[in-house]
Amino acid sequence: MDAPAAPTTTALRYRVGGMDCPSCANTIETALRRLGGTDGVRLDFQSQTLALRLDEDATPRATIEARIRSLGFAIRPVAPMRVVGASDTADSVAVDAEPTWWTTGKARLLLALGTLMLGGLVVASAEPAVARWAELPAALLGLGFFGAKAIRLAGAGTPFSIEMLMSVATLGAVLIGAPTEAAVVVLLFTAGELLEGLAAGRARAGIRALSALNPRTALLVEDGAAHAVPASTLQVGQVVLVRPGDRVPTDGTVLEGRTEADESPVTGESIPVSKAEGDALVAGSINGSGAVQIGVTRTVADNTVSRMLHLVEEAQASRAPTARFIERFSAIYTPAVVVVAALTMLLPPLLVGAAWETWIYRGLALLLIGCPCALVLSTPAAIASGIAAGARRGLLIKGGAALETIGRIRIVAFDKTGTLTRGEPHVTDVIACSGTERSVLGLAASVEKGSSHPIGRAILARAGVDGIPLRPVAAARAIPGQAVAGTIAGQTVLVGSPGHLAPAGELSGDTRARIVALEEAGKTVVLVMAGADVAGVIAMQDAPRADAASGVEALRALGILPVMLTGDTRRSAASMARALGIELQSELLPADKLRAIAALQRHGPVAMVGDGINDAPALAAASVGIAMGSGTDVALETADAALLGNKVGGVASLVRLSRATMANIWQNVVIALGLKAVFLVTTLGGLTGLWPAILADTGATVLVTLNALRLLRHRGA
């Protein structure tokens, strides 16, 4: 008998509108998880993106959409994240458009409530006999709107929603003869939710502003003329003209012309960068003084800005540990408040004969104080603002967990080449032990052909300058952390560090002495082996990044220990370590770096900063992996954060941003719980009533959101 076929699932993505706080996202997630055939349900409040996998044999997607609409939220299917180009339809743009606040249902309800309450005031002044009940229509309208939603949410698995608490309090106030206060409660609640939506929209607008860095059109050069085309249609290899003042439409390399580029919109670096033939231009940067032609190296959908947007969207959907803790806490906190409110209504009248009306009134006020919106919003609002603030300054952080951890690191381990140095070494010395300098360079360059390692590129560049032809190579391969190898004319040629290759061949005393002298001068030395013989020695030097010393010192000022982990020999690396004032561990293979990271982690959280393929394992093993923006795709994908500006000082900026974000989170928690604690005491003491109680939640929610938005102006990043 055949085994039943495994269910096939479809990955779906939607844009959900109408959410005011993370509680709304939790409510929708709970409702969808109760449906059969759903898996991996994840709804991010900040980006309003819902992602899930669905077995449509168990639950059609129309059911998913209908369930969300029944809860009072808008929903639209979206394609995978992409950048909107000039030729895209208006409907595509509308998916991400933020509706104007006055067109929302909450705004219309607020207008209706305000009109009814003004009418009630007129009636009360004209007919004092019915003044007490003049505001009843407004109270009933609000109760009908929010009560219906509360019932739907309860049916979807969220009985303790803010709408349920507010509806019970409003109904109770009407029943005990306080319809005016009930009307004020629904009016303030509606106004608060509208303000929450406005504040949340402003935070989302900060992220969407990144997409504006990609211009809609580009000047494509064909047949000696430039004509405007939608930027989204550009293909790799095409040539684009970028005039002075134009924004670069996509990543490319300068083919003709010289200019200066303002890369601050992408990297946060305010000083214009000189660009000449062969230099890279990143999408979103602004061309300065000269017109240039660039060869497209990445399409718009895959360029630097698009990748930033994609990473930021994913980062916002990744909940931080603190956010998960607060969500678990609020799940207990809200039912506990309901119990306390019930006891407040019952115990004083039953135990000491207190007035039922008085204590029912105070218990209803406690229900409003127990609304968890401000508390639940305290963390994700700050995390989203922190991630957005970093992205605006070229600091990409892949999630709340990474942002939290960065602020706690105690040690930063740096790779050397391409991280602390520019990654652009140049050959300074060629020593021939057999043959000529040209033959040594020719052998080395031939086996390094196609290499992406800075040392290989330096050797190839020198061979090109000297006009040395490359020879055919068979069985070319890399020995990670040690050498590259290949077969030339039947002979095995190895290019690698003396520490790994010297035992395989004889080094004369003079050659050893020259290697020592070169390494003590801070140069990186490689041997070129032809068979068992040493063909020669090649030395090269790479300058430290301009801000390497200041970046290391900034970490020390933050109480963080910087360490250099490198595969270079100790003599070669020691010169730079002394100049930068950094601790050193040298002659490390990739596996040795993993062991070094594990040893350092015994002293506290460790960040690893690197840029190469061989750094990827260490980036993954560290508490936080940070990649230089100029690094390989493997390093960028493996890392938890990236420095688009390629500044060593960016690591300290990440730490300061993380610490500012965590401080903001705890400020928000204090605001949310502090206001509730104050109103709890005043309510039980009879000093405040229902409408101040609703301010304890809506007011705290607005304050928490505004406080989180302050991070968008954070300058320490």
PyMOL commands that set and color helices and strands:
alter all, ss='L'
color gray80, all
select helices_A, chain A and resi 22-33+61-70+90-94+101-103+105-126+128-133+136-155+162-175+179-213+231-233+264-267+300-302+304-317+321-352+356-369+373-392+400-406+416-420+437-448+454-465+498-504+509-520+548-557+570-580+590-603+613-621+633-638+649-684+690-713
alter helices_A, ss='H'
color red, helices_A
select strands_A, chain A and resi 10-17+38-44+49-54+74-77+217-222+225-230+239-242+252-256+259-262+273-275+280-281+286-287+292-296+395-397+411-414+426-432+474-479+483-488+491-496+524-530+533-541+561-565+583-585+606-610+624-628+641-643
alter strands_A, ss='S'
color yellow, strands_A
deselect
rebuild
show_as cartoon
